[in-house]
């Protein structure tokens, strides 16, 4: 599969050798709106991904004729990410599958789509939190794990003008520059999720009486590999400790953390932050009418996702 810039997961995901169009699946990423537009790439080597992260800029200066100039080369760091297994395997009662109006295959595809929607939501949550609170400790690192975004004194982290202080009542806004050399979702094995074509029949024991009763079930393994490419020092910023207020000034202060030529192209927040931002716009609306739903800032799309939580600790 050829790698091109600004692919998305919709373009990369395959079930075995079938893509989403072959299976007539169009809403797989409805619960993962950030992943729907975030750049996605296949891993550079199966389940391992290597990329260069720029850590220092090349120097340039004026000089006089016949005079030498001290030159500093740009600096890159080779990053190697080992992708993590994401598992959405499921089982289902054979009686339900065989009684479904479309038959066993149609029932299993229905269950597969439900499972894959949940996987996509889990992956989106992992993008933001990784091994931090809110993410899965068995998954890959996310934005909140990164050394540029994991503490209040980091260069790409800031607080709003009205700083939250109540423990486990905070949220964050993430300003992301995604692209081939910046933040990108990484899928292993050419983007394939392996789904067993011939489900195994197993003896399923209900939780309530694990040894006394059972029923026949179809077991379907569903696995894939996922990771997150961070990019470099100016690939993302975070506005943290948001509790009771968020304004456009706060977002502009977040934009100011980026170089003018490397601005973010995505702003991600949850419904609470969106409501606070809308309320701040309403309060300065000269007509007195409620402000419309915020969808962009200076042409940068605002994407609302439930994967960003309202129960973050106060960042210190």
Buried (B, 14 or more C-beta within 10 A) or exposed (E): EEEEEBBBBBBBBBBEEEBBEEBEBEEBBEBBBBBBBBBBBBBBEEBBBEBEBBEEEEEEEEEEEEEEEEEEEEEEEEBEBEBBEBBBEBBBBBEEBEEBEEEBEEBBBBBBBEBBBBBBBBBBBBBBBBBBEBBBEEBBBBBBBBEBBBEBEBEBBBBBEBBBEEEEBBBBBBBBBBBBBBBBBBBBBEBBBBBBEEBEEBEBBEEEEEEEEEEEBBBBEBBBBBBBBBBBBBBBBBBBBBBEBBBBEBBEBBBEBBEEEBBBBBBBBBEBBBBBBBBBBEEEEEEEEEBEEBEEBEEBEBBBBBBBBBEBBBBE
